[in-house]
Amino acid sequence: MVAPSGPLEATAPELPPYRLGELRTADEKERLRRETGGRIGQCATALSAVEGRVLTAVQAERVNRVRTFAQQARETMDKDPGEARSFAAKGRTFAEALLAELK
């Protein structure tokens, strides 16, 4: 067994990534939460509208995406309202596409 020839190097703990969300004011965070809540509501309305309908595989996939993005938005709302708004916007986009196709 060979002993190390030099001193052992200690590695510094890795710093968490820089997050812009942490720089927002309380008013900005509240505005983002309200916008996100509205978008999550639009997702829920779309999901209610398709409930019980026979869907194609593509439509069913869109429903799953709406649910997933809305859930991600709810989960990240307190931690990063900006990211939550982004998730909710994606869900709303899929919801709008789904509803337009079903008309």
C-alpha positions as CSV (number, residue, x, y, z in Angstrom):
1,M,0.0,0.0,0.0
2,V,1.4,3.4,-1.0
3,A,0.8,6.4,1.2
4,P,-0.1,9.7,-0.6
5,S,3.0,11.8,-1.2
6,G,1.4,15.2,-0.5
7,P,-1.3,16.7,1.7
8,L,-4.8,15.7,1.0
9,E,-6.8,18.4,-0.7
10,A,-10.1,19.3,0.9
11,T,-12.8,20.1,-1.6
12,A,-15.1,23.1,-0.9
13,P,-18.8,22.3,-0.9
14,E,-20.5,23.1,-4.1
15,L,-22.5,26.3,-4.0
16,P,-26.1,26.1,-5.1
17,P,-26.8,27.6,-8.5
18,Y,-27.6,31.3,-8.7
19,R,-31.4,31.9,-8.9
20,L,-32.9,35.1,-10.1
21,G,-36.1,34.3,-8.3
22,E,-34.4,35.1,-5.0
23,L,-34.0,38.7,-6.1
24,R,-37.7,39.5,-6.6
25,T,-39.5,41.8,-4.2
26,A,-42.4,40.6,-2.1
27,D,-44.8,42.5,-4.4
28,E,-43.3,40.9,-7.5
29,K,-43.6,37.4,-6.0
30,E,-47.2,38.1,-5.1
31,R,-48.0,39.3,-8.6
32,L,-46.4,36.1,-10.0
33,R,-48.4,33.9,-7.6
34,R,-51.6,35.6,-8.7
35,E,-50.8,35.1,-12.4
36,T,-49.8,31.5,-11.8
37,G,-53.0,30.8,-9.8
38,G,-55.0,32.2,-12.8
39,R,-53.2,30.0,-15.2
40,I,-53.5,26.9,-13.0
41,G,-57.3,27.7,-12.9
42,Q,-57.4,27.8,-16.7
43,C,-55.7,24.4,-16.8
44,A,-58.3,23.1,-14.3
45,T,-61.2,24.5,-16.4
46,A,-59.8,22.7,-19.5
47,L,-59.4,19.5,-17.6
48,S,-63.0,19.7,-16.4
49,A,-64.2,20.3,-19.9
50,V,-62.7,17.1,-21.3
51,E,-63.6,14.9,-18.3
52,G,-65.6,11.9,-19.4
53,R,-65.0,12.5,-23.1
54,V,-63.5,9.9,-25.4
55,L,-60.1,11.2,-26.4
56,T,-57.5,10.2,-29.0
57,A,-54.1,9.2,-27.9
58,V,-52.7,12.6,-28.8
59,Q,-55.5,14.3,-26.8
60,A,-54.9,12.1,-23.8
61,E,-51.2,13.0,-23.9
62,R,-52.2,16.7,-23.9
63,V,-54.4,16.1,-20.9
64,N,-51.4,14.5,-19.1
65,R,-49.2,17.4,-20.0
66,V,-51.7,19.9,-18.7
67,R,-52.0,18.0,-15.4
68,T,-48.2,17.6,-15.1
69,F,-47.4,21.3,-15.8
70,A,-50.2,22.4,-13.4
71,Q,-48.9,20.1,-10.7
72,Q,-45.3,21.4,-11.2
73,A,-46.6,25.0,-11.0
74,R,-48.3,24.2,-7.7
75,E,-45.2,22.5,-6.3
76,T,-42.8,25.4,-7.2
77,M,-45.1,28.3,-6.3
78,D,-43.6,29.1,-3.0
79,K,-40.0,28.3,-3.9
80,D,-39.8,30.1,-7.2
81,P,-43.0,32.0,-8.4
82,G,-41.3,32.8,-11.8
83,E,-40.7,29.2,-12.5
84,A,-44.1,28.2,-11.3
85,R,-45.6,30.8,-13.7
86,S,-43.6,29.3,-16.6
87,F,-44.9,25.8,-15.8
88,A,-48.5,27.1,-15.6
89,A,-48.1,28.9,-18.9
90,K,-47.0,25.7,-20.6
91,G,-49.9,23.9,-19.1
92,R,-52.3,26.6,-20.3
93,T,-50.8,26.4,-23.8
94,F,-51.5,22.6,-24.0
95,A,-55.0,23.2,-22.5
96,E,-55.8,25.8,-25.2
97,A,-54.6,23.5,-27.9
98,L,-56.7,20.6,-26.5
99,L,-59.9,22.7,-26.2
100,A,-59.4,24.2,-29.7
101,E,-59.1,20.7,-31.2
102,L,-62.2,19.5,-29.4
103,K,-64.5,22.3,-30.7
